[in-house]
C-alpha cells in the first residue's frame, strides 16, 4: 500500500522537468538558455530535452518516470525496457562525442528515500545504467511534492547502483 499519492500521468515528467529547468530549480542543469523538446538524435531516437549554450555546448537529458517504490526505495524500470536500454547506449555515445548527457529519474511520489535500478525486473538495464555512469553519463534523481491540486519538483534523492 503506497504511503504517498502516486503520479501516474506519463505526460507530466517531461513537462515538470522542463518547467523546473526554466525556473532554475535544478542547480546542476542551470546555464542553458536554450531548451528544446523531442529532438532527433542517435539511431532513430528523440531526446526528451536538449539543453544548449550559446557556445554550442549541449546537454542531452533523458527523463524517466519512476513510480515503483518498495520499502522506501524507488526502482526503475517497473518492466523490462528495451527502449530504455537503447537510450542509455545512445547517451553513452553522446558523452563519447564530447557532449554532456543526463538520465533524470523523476520519482512521482513522496515516500522514497533512495533510488536504485530494478535489477530484479530488468537486470540488463541495471548493467547498462552502471556502464553509462562509468562512461560519464550523469544520474539525477528527484522526487515530487504531490497533492490533488498540484505536482512540483521537491528535492534530490540519493542513488545507489
C-alpha positions in Angstrom: 0.0 0.0 0.0 1.5 3.3 -1.0 2.1 5.9 1.7 2.0 8.7 -0.8 -0.1 9.8 -3.7 1.4 8.5 -6.9 1.5 10.5 -10.1 0.6 8.1 -12.9 0.2 10.7 -15.7 3.1 9.9 -18.0 2.9 13.3 -19.7 3.9 15.0 -16.5 7.6 14.1 -16.1 9.0 15.8 -19.2 6.8 18.9 -18.7 7.7 19.1 -15.0 11.4 18.7 -15.6 11.3 21.3 -18.4 9.4 23.8 -16.1 11.9 23.1 -13.3 14.7 23.9 -15.7 13.0 27.1 -16.8 12.6 28.2 -13.2 16.1 27.3 -12.2 15.0 24.6 -9.7 17.7 22.1 -10.8 21.1 23.6 -9.9 23.3 21.2 -11.8 21.4 22.0 -15.0 21.5 25.8 -14.9 23.2 27.9 -17.5 21.5 26.6 -20.7 19.4 29.4 -22.3 18.0 27.0 -25.0 15.8 24.1 -24.1 14.2 22.0 -26.9 11.9 19.0 -26.5 11.9 15.8 -28.5 14.9 16.5 -30.7 16.1 13.7 -33.0 19.4 12.2 -32.2 21.3 8.9 -32.3 19.7 6.0 -34.1 16.1 6.9 -34.7 15.6 8.3 -31.2 14.4 11.6 -29.7 15.9 13.1 -26.6 13.4 14.3 -24.1 15.2 17.6 -23.5 18.2 19.1 -25.4 19.8 21.9 -23.5 22.2 24.2 -25.4 24.5 27.1 -24.5 25.4 29.9 -26.9 28.9 28.4 -27.3 27.4 25.3 -28.8 27.8 23.1 -25.7 24.9 20.6 -25.5 23.4 18.6 -22.7 21.1 15.6 -23.6 18.6 14.9 -20.9 16.5 11.7 -20.9 13.7 11.8 -18.4 12.5 8.6 -16.8 9.2 8.3 -14.9 9.6 6.3 -11.7 6.5 5.2 -9.8 7.7 2.0 -8.2 8.7 2.3 -4.5 9.2 -0.6 -2.2 10.2 -0.1 1.5 11.4 3.5 0.7 13.4 2.5 -2.3 12.4 3.9 -5.7 13.1 1.5 -8.6 13.3 1.9 -12.3 12.2 0.3 -14.6 9.0 -1.4 -13.5 9.1 -3.7 -16.5 11.8 -4.8 -19.0 12.6 -1.8 -21.2 14.4 -2.3 -24.4 13.8 1.3 -25.3 15.3 2.4 -22.0 18.3 0.2 -22.6 18.7 1.8 -26.1 18.5 5.3 -24.6 21.4 4.5 -22.2 23.6 3.4 -25.1 22.8 6.5 -27.0 23.6 8.7 -24.1 26.9 7.0 -23.8 27.5 7.8 -27.4 26.8 11.5 -26.8 29.3 11.6 -23.9 31.9 9.9 -26.2 31.2 12.6 -28.8 32.1 15.3 -26.2 28.6 16.3 -25.0 27.0 16.2 -21.6 24.3 13.5 -21.0 22.0 13.0 -18.1 19.5 10.4 -17.2 16.9 12.1 -15.0 14.7 9.9 -12.8 11.6 11.6 -11.7 10.0 9.8 -8.8 6.4 10.8 -8.9 5.7 10.2 -5.3 6.9 11.4 -1.8 7.8 8.2 0.0 11.2 7.3 -1.4 14.4 7.9 0.3 16.8 6.2 -2.2 16.8 5.3 -5.9 18.2 2.0 -7.3 17.9 0.3 -10.7 15.4 -2.5 -10.6 17.8 -5.4 -11.3 15.2 -7.8 -10.1 12.9 -6.7 -13.0 15.4 -5.8 -15.8 18.9 -6.8 -14.9 20.3 -5.6 -18.3 19.0 -2.1 -17.7 20.9 -2.1 -14.4 24.1 -3.3 -16.0 23.7 -0.6 -18.7 23.0 2.2 -16.2 26.2 1.3 -14.3 28.1 1.3 -17.6 26.6 4.7 -18.5 27.7 6.2 -15.2 31.2 4.8 -15.7 31.2 6.3 -19.2 30.3 9.8 -17.9 26.5 9.9 -18.2 25.2 11.7 -15.1 22.3 10.5 -13.0 19.9 12.8 -11.3 17.0 11.6 -9.2 14.3 14.0 -7.8 11.1 13.3 -6.1 8.0 15.5 -6.2 5.6 17.3 -3.8 2.2 15.9 -4.9 -1.3 16.6 -3.8 -4.7 16.6 -5.6 -4.2 20.2 -6.7 -0.6 20.2 -8.0 2.7 18.4 -8.5 6.1 20.1 -8.3 9.7 19.1 -8.1 10.7 18.7 -4.4 14.2 17.5 -3.8 17.2 15.5 -5.0 17.3 11.9 -3.8 20.5 9.8 -3.4 21.0 6.8 -5.6 22.8 3.5 -5.1 24.0 1.4 -8.0 
